[in-house]
Amino acid sequence: MTVERPDPPRMGSERETLRVFLDFHRSTLAFKCDGLSDEDLRSRSMPPSTLTLLGLVRHMAEVERTWFRRVIAGEDVPLVWSTDGDFQVAYDAEGASRPEAFEAWQDEVARAREIEAKAESLDVTGHQPRWGEDVSLRFVMLHMIHEYARHNGHADFLREGVDGVVGA
């Protein structure tokens, strides 16, 4: 699989810039996992952490699902891997496979893109029940960029630990 990352616009609109930066970070996570076996993707960072590349993919599926489907679209859907709302459950990828994790993640990304594209503006709001507050689509997109950037930093170290590959 060859992963191509979009080039964020230097002079785009706010929405286009947010959209492309989010897609850049999504594709960066896929890039960090590219060419690895299921076993490699389940390699843990260091004890006692259960963090793995596959766990990050699973976690981001939950995050995409929560912020776009549950918060912005108001869909009453459960998390993919957790019955009690614990996002950390997804990190433990023991026994998980690339097809299972990537299919769930890609499905959630596709649905998130649909929700964002249908929204009239970045000012569309949804309710975040954990905080008891409404949030805008603008906030969600910025939060998602932050979430991916943070976890892509983890992915850098995880990938280097698996096969020494660094960069980009």
DSSP file (Angstrom, degrees, kcal/mol; ACC not computed):
  #  RESIDUE AA STRUCTURE BP1 BP2  ACC     N-H-->O    O-->H-N    N-H-->O    O-->H-N    TCO  KAPPA ALPHA  PHI   PSI    X-CA   Y-CA   Z-CA
    1    1 A M              0   0    0      0, 0.0     2,-0.6     0, 0.0    34,-0.0   0.000 360.0 360.0 360.0 128.9    0.0    0.0    0.0
    2    2 A T        -     0   0    0     32,-0.1     2,-0.6    33,-0.0    29,-0.1  -0.916 360.0-151.4-104.6 125.4    1.3    3.4   -0.9
    3    3 A V        -     0   0    0     -2,-0.6     2,-0.5    28,-0.1    24,-0.0  -0.850   8.7-166.3-100.9 123.0    0.1    6.2    1.2
    4    4 A E        -     0   0    0     -2,-0.6    27,-0.0     0, 0.0    -2,-0.0  -0.908   8.3-150.6-107.0 135.3   -0.2    9.6   -0.4
    5    5 A R        -     0   0    0     -2,-0.5    19,-0.1    22,-0.1    20,-0.0  -0.872  18.1-118.1-107.3 137.6   -0.6   12.6    1.9
    6    6 A P        -     0   0    0      0, 0.0    21,-0.0     0, 0.0    -1,-0.0  -0.346  23.0-123.3 -69.5 152.9   -2.5   15.8    0.7
    7    7 A D        -     0   0    0     -2,-0.0     3,-0.1    17,-0.0    14,-0.1  -0.867  28.8-125.4 -98.0 111.0   -0.6   19.0    0.7
    8    8 A P        -     0   0    0      0, 0.0     9,-0.1     0, 0.0     2,-0.1  -0.250  30.6-105.6 -58.5 140.8   -2.4   21.6    2.8
    9    9 A P        -     0   0    0      0, 0.0     3,-0.1     0, 0.0    12,-0.1  -0.367  17.0-152.0 -68.0 144.2   -3.2   24.8    1.0
   10   10 A R  S    S+     0   0    0      1,-0.2     7,-0.0    -3,-0.1     0, 0.0   0.695  97.3  21.9 -86.0 -20.9   -1.2   27.9    1.8
   11   11 A M  S    S+     0   0    0      2,-0.0    -1,-0.2     6,-0.0     2,-0.0  -0.027  93.4 131.9-136.8  31.2   -4.0   30.3    0.9
   12   12 A G        -     0   0    0      1,-0.2     2,-0.0    -3,-0.1     0, 0.0  -0.231  63.0 -86.7 -81.2 172.1   -7.2   28.2    1.2
   13   13 A S     >  -     0   0    0      1,-0.1     4,-2.7     4,-0.0     5,-0.2  -0.255  44.8-103.1 -68.1 165.8  -10.4   29.0    3.0
   14   14 A E  H  > S+     0   0    0      1,-0.2     4,-2.5     2,-0.2     5,-0.2   0.937 122.0  45.8 -57.4 -47.6  -10.6   28.1    6.7
   15   15 A R  H  > S+     0   0    0      1,-0.2     4,-2.7     2,-0.2    -1,-0.2   0.923 113.5  47.9 -65.6 -45.3  -12.8   25.1    6.0
   16   16 A E  H  > S+     0   0    0      2,-0.2     4,-2.6     1,-0.2     5,-0.2   0.907 112.6  50.0 -61.3 -41.6  -10.6   23.8    3.2
   17   17 A T  H  X S+     0   0    0     -4,-2.7     4,-2.5     2,-0.2     5,-0.2   0.931 112.8  45.5 -64.3 -46.1   -7.5   24.3    5.3
   18   18 A L  H  X S+     0   0    0     -4,-2.5     4,-2.4    -5,-0.2    -2,-0.2   0.927 113.6  50.6 -61.2 -45.0   -8.9   22.4    8.3
   19   19 A R  H  X S+     0   0    0     -4,-2.7     4,-2.3    -5,-0.2    -2,-0.2   0.925 113.9  43.0 -59.6 -47.9  -10.2   19.6    6.0
   20   20 A V  H  X S+     0   0    0     -4,-2.6     4,-2.6     2,-0.2    -1,-0.2   0.896 112.8  51.6 -72.4 -39.0   -6.9   19.1    4.3
   21   21 A F  H  X S+     0   0    0     -4,-2.5     4,-2.2    -5,-0.2    -1,-0.2   0.910 111.0  49.3 -62.4 -39.5   -4.8   19.3    7.5
   22   22 A L  H  X S+     0   0    0     -4,-2.4     4,-2.3    -5,-0.2    -2,-0.2   0.931 112.7  46.7 -63.9 -44.6   -7.1   16.7    9.1
   23   23 A D  H  X S+     0   0    0     -4,-2.3     4,-2.6     2,-0.2    -2,-0.2   0.855 108.5  56.8 -65.8 -33.6   -6.7   14.5    6.0
   24   24 A F  H  X S+     0   0    0     -4,-2.6     4,-1.6     2,-0.2    -1,-0.2   0.937 110.4  43.8 -60.1 -46.0   -3.0   15.0    6.1
   25   25 A H  H  X S+     0   0    0     -4,-2.2     4,-1.8     2,-0.2    -2,-0.2   0.868 111.4  53.7 -70.8 -35.7   -2.8   13.7    9.7
   26   26 A R  H  X S+     0   0    0     -4,-2.3     4,-1.7     1,-0.2    -2,-0.2   0.946 111.6  45.3 -60.1 -46.8   -5.1   10.8    8.9
   27   27 A S  H  X S+     0   0    0     -4,-2.6     4,-2.6     1,-0.2    -2,-0.2   0.791 106.1  61.1 -70.6 -25.8   -2.9    9.8    6.1
   28   28 A T  H  X S+     0   0    0     -4,-1.6     4,-2.3     2,-0.2    -1,-0.2   0.910 103.5  50.0 -65.1 -40.8    0.2   10.2    8.3
   29   29 A L  H  X S+     0   0    0     -4,-1.8     4,-0.9     2,-0.2    -2,-0.2   0.928 112.2  47.3 -62.3 -43.5   -1.1    7.6   10.6
   30   30 A A  H >X S+     0   0    0     -4,-1.7     4,-0.8     1,-0.2     3,-0.6   0.904 110.4  53.7 -62.2 -40.8   -1.7    5.2    7.7
   31   31 A F  H >< S+     0   0    0     -4,-2.6     3,-0.7     1,-0.2    -2,-0.2   0.891 104.4  54.2 -59.9 -42.0    1.8    6.1    6.4
   32   32 A K  H 3< S+     0   0    0     -4,-2.3    -1,-0.2     1,-0.2    -2,-0.2   0.745 113.1  43.5 -66.2 -22.8    3.3    5.1    9.8
   33   33 A C  H X< S+     0   0    0     -4,-0.9     3,-1.6    -3,-0.6    -1,-0.2   0.531  86.6 124.7 -96.5  -9.3    1.6    1.7    9.6
   34   34 A D  T << S+     0   0    0     -4,-0.8     3,-0.1    -3,-0.7   -32,-0.1  -0.242  76.5   7.5 -60.9 133.2    2.4    1.1    5.9
   35   35 A G  T 3  S+     0   0    0      1,-0.3     2,-0.3   -34,-0.0    -1,-0.2   0.495  96.6 125.2  80.9   4.5    4.3   -2.1    5.1
   36   36 A L    <   -     0   0    0     -3,-1.6    -1,-0.3     1,-0.1     2,-0.1  -0.709  56.8-123.8 -99.4 149.3    4.1   -3.7    8.6
   37   37 A S     >  -     0   0    0     -2,-0.3     4,-2.6    -3,-0.1     5,-0.2  -0.320  32.4-103.0 -77.6 167.4    2.7   -7.1    9.5
   38   38 A D  H  > S+     0   0    0      1,-0.2     4,-1.2     2,-0.2    16,-0.1   0.913 125.4  52.7 -56.4 -42.5   -0.1   -7.5   12.0
   39   39 A E  H  4 S+     0   0    0      1,-0.2     3,-0.5     2,-0.2    -1,-0.2   0.924 109.6  47.5 -61.4 -44.6    2.6   -8.7   14.5
   40   40 A D  H >4 S+     0   0    0      1,-0.2     3,-1.7     2,-0.2    13,-0.3   0.912 109.5  53.7 -61.5 -42.1    4.7   -5.5   13.9
   41   41 A L  H 3< S+     0   0    0     -4,-2.6    13,-2.7     1,-0.3    14,-0.5   0.730 107.8  51.5 -66.8 -21.0    1.6   -3.4   14.3
   42   42 A R  T 3< S+     0   0    0     -4,-1.2    -1,-0.3    -3,-0.5     2,-0.2   0.358  79.5 126.1 -95.6   4.8    0.9   -5.0   17.7
   43   43 A S    <   -     0   0    0     -3,-1.7    10,-0.4    -4,-0.2     2,-0.1  -0.475  58.9-130.5 -66.2 127.2    4.5   -4.4   18.9
   44   44 A R        -     0   0    0     -2,-0.2     8,-0.2     8,-0.1     6,-0.1  -0.446   2.2-133.6 -81.1 153.2    4.3   -2.5   22.2
   45   45 A S  S    S-     0   0    0      6,-1.5    -1,-0.1     1,-0.3     7,-0.1   0.986  72.9 -41.4 -69.1 -60.6    6.2    0.6   23.0
   46   46 A M  S >  S-     0   0    0      3,-0.2     3,-1.7     5,-0.1    -1,-0.3  -0.904  82.2 -54.0-169.3 142.3    7.5   -0.3   26.4
   47   47 A P  T 3  S+     0   0    0      0, 0.0     3,-0.1     0, 0.0     0, 0.0  -0.313 115.8  20.7 -60.9 144.7    6.2   -2.0   29.5
   48   48 A P  T 3  S+     0   0    0      0, 0.0    -3,-0.0     0, 0.0    -4,-0.0  -0.974 105.2  92.7 -91.0   6.9    3.8   -1.4   31.1
   49   49 A S    <   -     0   0    0     -3,-1.7    -3,-0.2     1,-0.1    -5,-0.0  -0.268  52.5-162.1 -62.7 142.8    2.2    0.5   28.2
   50   50 A T        +     0   0    0     -6,-0.1    43,-0.5    -3,-0.1    -1,-0.1   0.236  45.0 137.6-102.1   9.7    0.0   -1.5   25.8
   51   51 A L        +     0   0    0     -5,-0.2    -6,-1.5    41,-0.1     2,-0.3  -0.360  22.6 159.9 -65.2 130.2    0.3    1.2   23.2
   52   52 A T     >  -     0   0    0     39,-0.3     4,-2.0    -8,-0.2   -10,-0.1  -0.919  53.4-108.4-140.7 165.1    0.8   -0.1   19.6
   53   53 A L  H  > S+     0   0    0    -10,-0.4     4,-2.0   -12,-0.4   -11,-0.2   0.919 123.2  49.3 -61.1 -43.0    0.4    1.2   16.1
   54   54 A L  H  > S+     0   0    0    -13,-2.7     4,-2.4     1,-0.2    -1,-0.2   0.885 108.7  53.6 -64.6 -37.3   -2.7   -1.0   15.7
   55   55 A G  H  > S+     0   0    0    -14,-0.5     4,-2.7    36,-0.2    -1,-0.2   0.870 106.2  52.7 -63.1 -37.4   -4.0    0.3   19.0
   56   56 A L  H  X S+     0   0    0     -4,-2.0     4,-2.6     2,-0.2    -2,-0.2   0.904 108.7  49.9 -65.1 -40.4   -3.6    3.9   17.8
   57   57 A V  H  X S+     0   0    0     -4,-2.0     4,-1.6     2,-0.2    -2,-0.2   0.935 113.3  46.2 -62.5 -45.2   -5.6    3.0   14.6
   58   58 A R  H  X S+     0   0    0     -4,-2.4     4,-1.7    32,-0.2    -2,-0.2   0.913 112.4  50.9 -63.0 -42.8   -8.4    1.5   16.8
   59   59 A H  H  X S+     0   0    0     -4,-2.7     4,-2.3     1,-0.2    -2,-0.2   0.913 108.7  50.9 -61.1 -43.8   -8.3    4.4   19.2
   60   60 A M  H  X S+     0   0    0     -4,-2.6     4,-2.7     1,-0.2    -1,-0.2   0.800 104.2  58.0 -69.5 -26.6   -8.7    6.9   16.3
   61   61 A A  H  X S+     0   0    0     -4,-1.6     4,-2.3     2,-0.2    -1,-0.2   0.927 109.3  45.7 -62.6 -43.6  -11.6    5.0   15.0
   62   62 A E  H  X S+     0   0    0     -4,-1.7     4,-2.5     2,-0.2    -2,-0.2   0.898 113.3  49.2 -64.9 -40.9  -13.3    5.5   18.3
   63   63 A V  H  X S+     0   0    0     -4,-2.3     4,-2.6     2,-0.2     5,-0.3   0.932 111.9  47.4 -66.8 -46.4  -12.3    9.2   18.4
   64   64 A E  H  X>S+     0   0    0     -4,-2.7     4,-2.3     1,-0.2     5,-0.8   0.937 113.7  49.6 -57.3 -46.8  -13.6    9.8   14.8
   65   65 A R  I  X>S+     0   0    0     -4,-2.3     5,-2.0    -5,-0.2     4,-0.8   0.909 113.7  45.5 -59.8 -45.2  -16.9    8.0   15.7
   66   66 A T  I  <>S+     0   0    0     -4,-2.5     5,-2.3     3,-0.2     4,-0.2   0.964 117.3  39.3 -65.9 -54.0  -17.4   10.0   18.9
   67   67 A W  I  <>S+     0   0    0     -4,-2.6     5,-1.7     3,-0.2    -2,-0.2   0.889 128.1  28.0 -71.3 -39.4  -16.7   13.5   17.6
   68   68 A F  I  <>S+     0   0    0     -4,-2.3     5,-2.4    -5,-0.3     6,-0.2   0.941 131.1  29.3 -88.9 -51.0  -18.3   13.3   14.2
   69   69 A R  I  <<S+     0   0    0     -4,-0.8     6,-3.1    -5,-0.8    -3,-0.2   0.952 130.6  31.5 -76.6 -49.5  -21.1   10.8   14.6
   70   70 A R  I   <S+     0   0    0     -5,-2.0    57,-0.2     4,-0.2    -3,-0.2   0.926 131.0  29.3 -78.6 -44.5  -22.1   11.1   18.2
   71   71 A V  I   <S+     0   0    0     -5,-2.3    56,-0.8    -6,-0.2    -3,-0.2   0.976 130.9  27.1 -83.1 -59.5  -21.3   14.7   18.9
   72   72 A I  I   <S+     0   0    0     -5,-1.7    -3,-0.2    54,-0.2    -4,-0.1   0.946 132.3  33.8 -73.7 -47.5  -21.9   16.6   15.6
   73   73 A A  S   <S-     0   0    0     -5,-2.4    -1,-0.2    -6,-0.1    -3,-0.2   0.629  97.5-133.9 -84.7 -12.1  -24.4   14.3   13.9
   74   74 A G        +     0   0    0      1,-0.2    -4,-0.2    -6,-0.2     2,-0.2   0.756  43.6 165.4  67.7  24.3  -26.1   13.3   17.2
   75   75 A E        -     0   0    0     -6,-3.1     2,-1.4    -7,-0.2    -1,-0.2  -0.535  39.1-135.8 -75.5 138.2  -26.1    9.6   16.2
   76   76 A D        +     0   0    0     -2,-0.2    -1,-0.1     2,-0.0    -6,-0.1  -0.627  52.4 142.0 -93.2  76.0  -26.9    7.2   19.1
   77   77 A V        -     0   0    0     -2,-1.4     3,-0.1   -12,-0.1     2,-0.1  -0.921  47.1-124.8-118.8 143.0  -24.1    4.7   18.2
   78   78 A P        -     0   0    0      0, 0.0     5,-0.1     0, 0.0     6,-0.0  -0.330  38.1 -90.6 -75.9 166.0  -22.0    2.8   20.7
   79   79 A L        -     0   0    0      3,-0.5   -17,-0.1     1,-0.1   -16,-0.0  -0.327  36.2-119.2 -67.0 162.9  -18.2    2.8   20.5
   80   80 A V  S    S+     0   0    0    -22,-0.1    -1,-0.1     1,-0.1     3,-0.0   0.934 101.4  11.5 -73.4 -47.5  -16.6    0.1   18.4
   81   81 A W  S    S+     0   0    0    -23,-0.1     2,-0.5     1,-0.1    -1,-0.1   0.557 115.2  72.0-111.3 -11.4  -14.6   -1.7   21.0
   82   82 A S        -     0   0    0      1,-0.1    -3,-0.5     3,-0.0     3,-0.2  -0.908  46.0-172.6-115.1 132.6  -15.7   -0.3   24.4
   83   83 A T  S    S+     0   0    0     -2,-0.5    -1,-0.1     1,-0.1    -3,-0.0   0.621  91.3  44.3 -90.4 -15.0  -19.0   -1.0   26.1
   84   84 A D  S    S-     0   0    0      2,-0.1    -1,-0.1    -6,-0.0     3,-0.1   0.193 116.9-100.5-117.6  17.6  -18.5    1.5   28.8
   85   85 A G  S    S+     0   0    0      1,-0.2     2,-0.9    -3,-0.2     3,-0.1   0.653  70.8 146.5  79.4  14.8  -17.1    4.5   26.9
   86   86 A D    >   -     0   0    0      1,-0.2     3,-1.3     2,-0.0     4,-0.4  -0.765  30.3-169.7 -91.1 104.8  -13.4    3.9   27.7
   87   87 A F  G >  S+     0   0    0     -2,-0.9     3,-1.0     1,-0.3     4,-0.4   0.749  81.1  70.0 -64.0 -24.1  -11.4    5.0   24.7
   88   88 A Q  G >> S+     0   0    0      1,-0.2     3,-1.2     2,-0.2     4,-0.7   0.746  81.1  74.2 -68.7 -23.0   -8.3    3.4   26.2
   89   89 A V  G X4 S+     0   0    0     -3,-1.3     3,-0.9     1,-0.3    -1,-0.2   0.869  89.3  60.1 -56.5 -37.2   -9.7   -0.1   25.6
   90   90 A A  G <4 S+     0   0    0     -3,-1.0    -1,-0.3    -4,-0.4   -32,-0.2   0.775  91.0  69.0 -64.7 -26.3   -8.9    0.3   21.9
   91   91 A Y  G <4 S+     0   0    0     -3,-1.2     2,-1.2    -4,-0.4   -39,-0.3   0.852  80.9  80.9 -62.0 -33.6   -5.2    0.7   22.7
   92   92 A D    <<  +     0   0    0     -3,-0.9    -1,-0.1    -4,-0.7   -41,-0.1  -0.617  55.4 170.1 -78.8 100.0   -4.9   -2.9   23.7
   93   93 A A    >   +     0   0    0     -2,-1.2     3,-2.6   -43,-0.5     2,-0.2   0.141  17.1 147.1-100.4  18.2   -4.6   -4.5   20.3
   94   94 A E  T 3  S+     0   0    0      1,-0.3     3,-0.1   -44,-0.1    -2,-0.0  -0.381  81.6   4.8 -55.3 121.2   -3.7   -8.0   21.5
   95   95 A G  T 3  S+     0   0    0      1,-0.3    -1,-0.3    -2,-0.2     2,-0.1   0.359 102.8 129.6  83.3  -6.5   -5.3  -10.4   19.0
   96   96 A A    <   -     0   0    0     -3,-2.6     2,-0.3   -58,-0.1    -1,-0.3  -0.388  45.5-144.6 -77.9 159.6   -6.5   -7.5   16.8
   97   97 A S     >  -     0   0    0      1,-0.1     4,-2.5    -3,-0.1     5,-0.3  -0.884  21.6-117.3-125.3 157.6   -5.7   -7.6   13.0
   98   98 A R  H  > S+     0   0    0     -2,-0.3     4,-3.2     1,-0.2     5,-0.4   0.943 113.9  51.3 -54.6 -52.1   -4.9   -4.9   10.4
   99   99 A P  H  > S+     0   0    0      0, 0.0     4,-2.1     0, 0.0     5,-0.2   0.916 112.4  45.9 -57.0 -43.4   -8.1   -5.7    8.4
  100  100 A E  H  > S+     0   0    0      2,-0.2     4,-1.8     1,-0.2    -2,-0.2   0.949 119.1  39.9 -62.3 -50.8  -10.4   -5.4   11.4
  101  101 A A  H  X S+     0   0    0     -4,-2.5     4,-2.5     1,-0.2     5,-0.2   0.929 118.2  45.6 -68.2 -47.1   -8.8   -2.1   12.7
  102  102 A F  H  X S+     0   0    0     -4,-3.2     4,-3.0    -5,-0.3     5,-0.2   0.863 111.0  53.1 -69.5 -34.6   -8.3   -0.4    9.4
  103  103 A E  H  X S+     0   0    0     -4,-2.1     4,-2.3    -5,-0.4    -1,-0.2   0.940 112.3  44.9 -63.8 -45.7  -11.7   -1.3    8.1
  104  104 A A  H  X S+     0   0    0     -4,-1.8     4,-2.1    -5,-0.2    -2,-0.2   0.935 116.4  46.3 -62.3 -45.7  -13.3    0.2   11.3
  105  105 A W  H  X S+     0   0    0     -4,-2.5     4,-2.6     1,-0.2    -2,-0.2   0.941 113.6  47.4 -63.2 -48.5  -11.1    3.3   11.1
  106  106 A Q  H  X S+     0   0    0     -4,-3.0     4,-2.5     1,-0.2    -1,-0.2   0.867 110.9  52.6 -63.9 -36.2  -11.6    3.9    7.4
  107  107 A D  H  X S+     0   0    0     -4,-2.3     4,-2.2    -5,-0.2    -1,-0.2   0.916 111.5  46.4 -62.6 -42.8  -15.4    3.5    7.8
  108  108 A E  H  X S+     0   0    0     -4,-2.1     4,-2.6     2,-0.2    -2,-0.2   0.886 111.8  50.6 -68.7 -38.5  -15.4    6.1   10.6
  109  109 A V  H  X S+     0   0    0     -4,-2.6     4,-2.5     2,-0.2    -2,-0.2   0.929 110.6  49.8 -63.5 -44.5  -13.2    8.5    8.5
  110  110 A A  H  X S+     0   0    0     -4,-2.5     4,-1.9     1,-0.2    -2,-0.2   0.920 113.0  46.0 -60.3 -44.1  -15.5    8.1    5.6
  111  111 A R  H  X S+     0   0    0     -4,-2.2     4,-2.5     2,-0.2    -1,-0.2   0.894 110.9  53.2 -66.2 -40.0  -18.6    8.8    7.7
  112  112 A A  H  X S+     0   0    0     -4,-2.6     4,-2.6     1,-0.2    -2,-0.2   0.912 107.8  51.1 -61.1 -42.4  -16.8   11.8    9.4
  113  113 A R  H  X S+     0   0    0     -4,-2.5     4,-2.6     2,-0.2    -1,-0.2   0.902 109.8  50.3 -62.3 -40.3  -16.1   13.3    5.9
  114  114 A E  H  X S+     0   0    0     -4,-1.9     4,-2.1     2,-0.2    -2,-0.2   0.935 111.4  47.8 -61.7 -46.5  -19.8   12.9    5.0
  115  115 A I  H  X S+     0   0    0     -4,-2.5     4,-1.1     1,-0.2    -2,-0.2   0.927 114.2  46.3 -61.8 -45.8  -20.9   14.6    8.2
  116  116 A E  H >< S+     0   0    0     -4,-2.6     3,-0.5     1,-0.2    -1,-0.2   0.921 112.1  50.8 -63.4 -44.3  -18.4   17.5    7.7
  117  117 A A  H 3< S+     0   0    0     -4,-2.6    -1,-0.2     1,-0.2    -2,-0.2   0.838 110.5  49.3 -64.4 -33.8  -19.3   17.9    4.0
  118  118 A K  H 3< S+     0   0    0     -4,-2.1    -1,-0.2    -5,-0.2    -2,-0.2   0.691  86.8 105.2 -79.5 -19.0  -23.1   18.1    4.7
  119  119 A A  S << S-     0   0    0     -4,-1.1     3,-0.1    -3,-0.5    -3,-0.0  -0.409  71.0-137.7 -66.7 135.5  -22.7   20.7    7.5
  120  120 A E  S    S-     0   0    0      1,-0.1     2,-0.3    -2,-0.1    -1,-0.1   0.851  76.4 -19.1 -62.1 -36.3  -23.7   24.1    6.4
  121  121 A S  S >  S-     0   0    0   -106,-0.0     3,-1.3     1,-0.0    16,-0.2  -0.951  70.5 -92.3-159.7 174.4  -20.8   25.8    8.1
  122  122 A L  T 3  S+     0   0    0     -2,-0.3    16,-2.4     1,-0.2    15,-0.4   0.580 116.5  71.4 -71.6  -9.4  -18.1   25.4   10.7
  123  123 A D  T 3   +     0   0    0     14,-0.2    -1,-0.2    13,-0.2    -3,-0.0   0.490  67.3 119.2 -86.7  -4.0  -20.5   27.0   13.1
  124  124 A V    <   -     0   0    0     -3,-1.3    13,-2.3    12,-0.1     2,-0.3  -0.366  54.6-150.0 -57.3 140.1  -22.8   23.9   13.2
  125  125 A T  E     -A  136   0A   0     11,-0.2     2,-0.3    12,-0.1    11,-0.2  -0.819  21.4-177.8-120.1 158.6  -22.9   22.6   16.7
  126  126 A G  E     -A  135   0A   0      9,-2.4     9,-3.0    -2,-0.3     2,-0.5  -0.918  33.4-101.4-141.3 167.5  -23.3   19.3   18.5
  127  127 A H  E     -A  134   0A   0    -56,-0.8     7,-0.3    -2,-0.3   -53,-0.1  -0.817  17.9-157.1-101.3 128.7  -23.5   18.4   22.1
  128  128 A Q  E >>> -A  133   0A   0      5,-3.4     4,-1.6    -2,-0.5     5,-1.5  -0.868   9.1-167.6 -99.7 100.5  -20.5   16.9   24.0
  129  129 A P  T 345S+     0   0    0      0, 0.0    -1,-0.2     0, 0.0     5,-0.1   0.805  81.1  63.1 -64.6 -30.1  -22.2   15.0   26.9
  130  130 A R  T 345S+     0   0    0      1,-0.2    -2,-0.0    -3,-0.1    -3,-0.0   0.866 117.1  30.3 -61.1 -33.6  -19.0   14.4   28.8
  131  131 A W  T <45S-     0   0    0     -3,-0.9    -1,-0.2     2,-0.2     3,-0.1   0.609 102.0-129.9 -97.9 -15.8  -18.6   18.2   29.1
  132  132 A G  T  <5S+     0   0    0     -4,-1.6     2,-0.3     1,-0.3    -2,-0.1   0.808  72.1 109.8  68.0  29.1  -22.3   19.0   29.2
  133  133 A E  E   <S-A  128   0A   0     -5,-1.5    -5,-3.4    -7,-0.0     2,-0.3  -0.924  70.2-115.9-134.8 156.8  -21.6   21.7   26.5
  134  134 A D  E     -A  127   0A   0     -2,-0.3     2,-0.3    -7,-0.3    -7,-0.2  -0.668  31.6-166.8 -85.9 149.5  -22.2   22.3   22.9
  135  135 A V  E     -A  126   0A   0     -9,-3.0    -9,-2.4    -2,-0.3     2,-0.2  -0.964  16.6-119.5-135.6 152.6  -19.2   22.5   20.5
  136  136 A S  E  >  -A  125   0A   0     -2,-0.3     4,-2.2   -11,-0.2   -11,-0.2  -0.492  23.9-116.6 -88.3 160.1  -18.9   23.7   17.0
  137  137 A L  H  > S+     0   0    0    -13,-2.3     4,-2.8   -15,-0.4     5,-0.2   0.868 118.7  59.3 -59.4 -36.5  -17.7   21.7   14.0
  138  138 A R  H  > S+     0   0    0    -16,-2.4     4,-2.4   -14,-0.2     5,-0.2   0.939 106.0  46.8 -56.8 -48.2  -14.7   24.1   13.8
  139  139 A F  H  > S+     0   0    0    -17,-0.3     4,-3.0     1,-0.2    -2,-0.2   0.925 111.9  51.0 -59.6 -45.3  -13.8   23.1   17.4
  140  140 A V  H  X S+     0   0    0     -4,-2.2     4,-2.7     1,-0.2    -2,-0.2   0.920 110.6  47.7 -61.3 -45.2  -14.2   19.4   16.5
  141  141 A M  H  X S+     0   0    0     -4,-2.8     4,-2.1     2,-0.2    -1,-0.2   0.914 114.2  46.5 -64.6 -41.6  -12.0   19.7   13.4
  142  142 A L  H  X S+     0   0    0     -4,-2.4     4,-2.3    -5,-0.2    -2,-0.2   0.914 112.7  50.7 -64.5 -41.7   -9.3   21.5   15.3
  143  143 A H  H  X S+     0   0    0     -4,-3.0     4,-2.8    -5,-0.2    -2,-0.2   0.908 109.7  50.4 -61.4 -42.0   -9.5   19.0   18.2
  144  144 A M  H  X S+     0   0    0     -4,-2.7     4,-2.8     2,-0.2     5,-0.2   0.890 108.5  51.6 -65.7 -39.4   -9.2   16.1   15.7
  145  145 A I  H  X S+     0   0    0     -4,-2.1     4,-2.6     2,-0.2    -1,-0.2   0.934 112.8  46.6 -60.6 -45.0   -6.1   17.7   14.1
  146  146 A H  H  X S+     0   0    0     -4,-2.3     4,-2.5     2,-0.2    -2,-0.2   0.924 112.0  50.7 -60.4 -46.2   -4.6   18.0   17.6
  147  147 A E  H  X S+     0   0    0     -4,-2.8     4,-2.2     1,-0.2    -2,-0.2   0.920 114.0  43.6 -61.4 -46.3   -5.5   14.5   18.5
  148  148 A Y  H  X S+     0   0    0     -4,-2.8     4,-2.9     2,-0.2     5,-0.2   0.923 112.5  52.2 -65.9 -43.8   -4.0   13.1   15.3
  149  149 A A  H  X S+     0   0    0     -4,-2.6     4,-1.3    -5,-0.2    -2,-0.2   0.923 111.5  47.6 -59.5 -43.8   -0.8   15.2   15.6
  150  150 A R  H  X S+     0   0    0     -4,-2.5     4,-1.2     1,-0.2     3,-0.3   0.941 116.5  42.2 -61.3 -49.0   -0.3   14.0   19.2
  151  151 A H  H  X S+     0   0    0     -4,-2.2     4,-2.5     1,-0.2    -2,-0.2   0.783 107.0  61.0 -74.1 -26.3   -0.8   10.4   18.3
  152  152 A N  H  X S+     0   0    0     -4,-2.9     4,-1.9     2,-0.2    -1,-0.2   0.818 100.8  56.2 -68.0 -28.2    1.2   10.6   15.2
  153  153 A G  H  X S+     0   0    0     -4,-1.3     4,-1.4    -3,-0.3    -2,-0.2   0.911 108.2  46.9 -64.2 -42.2    4.1   11.6   17.4
  154  154 A H  H  X S+     0   0    0     -4,-1.2     4,-2.6     1,-0.2    -2,-0.2   0.917 109.1  55.1 -61.8 -42.5    3.6    8.4   19.3
  155  155 A A  H  X S+     0   0    0     -4,-2.5     4,-2.9     1,-0.2     5,-0.3   0.853 101.2  59.1 -61.2 -35.4    3.4    6.6   16.0
  156  156 A D  H  X S+     0   0    0     -4,-1.9     4,-2.1     1,-0.2    -1,-0.2   0.948 110.9  40.6 -56.6 -49.3    6.8    8.0   15.0
  157  157 A F  H  X S+     0   0    0     -4,-1.4     4,-2.1     2,-0.2    -2,-0.2   0.894 114.6  51.8 -69.1 -40.1    8.4    6.4   18.1
  158  158 A L  H  X S+     0   0    0     -4,-2.6     4,-1.4     2,-0.2    -2,-0.2   0.933 111.4  47.1 -62.0 -45.8    6.5    3.1   17.7
  159  159 A R  H  X>S+     0   0    0     -4,-2.9     4,-2.3     1,-0.2     6,-0.6   0.914 110.6  51.8 -63.4 -43.2    7.5    2.7   14.0
  160  160 A E  H  X5S+     0   0    0     -4,-2.1     4,-1.7    -5,-0.3    -1,-0.2   0.888 108.7  52.2 -60.3 -38.1   11.1    3.5   14.8
  161  161 A G  H  <5S+     0   0    0     -4,-2.1    -1,-0.2     1,-0.2    -2,-0.2   0.792 110.3  49.2 -68.0 -27.9   11.0    0.8   17.5
  162  162 A V  H  <5S-     0   0    0     -4,-1.4    -2,-0.2    -3,-0.4    -1,-0.2   0.950 139.6 -12.8 -77.0 -51.4    9.6   -1.8   15.1
  163  163 A D  H  <5S-     0   0    0     -4,-2.3    -3,-0.2     2,-0.2    -2,-0.2   0.317  89.5-103.9-140.5   9.7   12.0   -1.4   12.2
  164  164 A G     << +     0   0    0     -4,-1.7     2,-0.3    -5,-0.6    -4,-0.2   0.451  67.7 147.4  83.0  -1.3   14.1    1.8   12.6
  165  165 A V        +     0   0    0     -6,-0.6     2,-0.3  -133,-0.1    -1,-0.3  -0.540  20.6 172.1 -73.6 129.6   12.1    3.8   10.0
  166  166 A V        +     0   0    0     -2,-0.3     2,-0.1    -3,-0.1    -9,-0.0  -0.860  22.9  52.0-130.4 165.3   12.0    7.5   11.0
  167  167 A G              0   0    0     -2,-0.3    -2,-0.0     1,-0.1     0, 0.0  -0.150 360.0 360.0 102.0 169.0   10.8   10.7    9.3
  168  168 A A              0   0    0     -2,-0.1  -136,-0.1  -136,-0.0  -137,-0.1   0.445 360.0 360.0  42.8 360.0    7.9   12.2    7.6
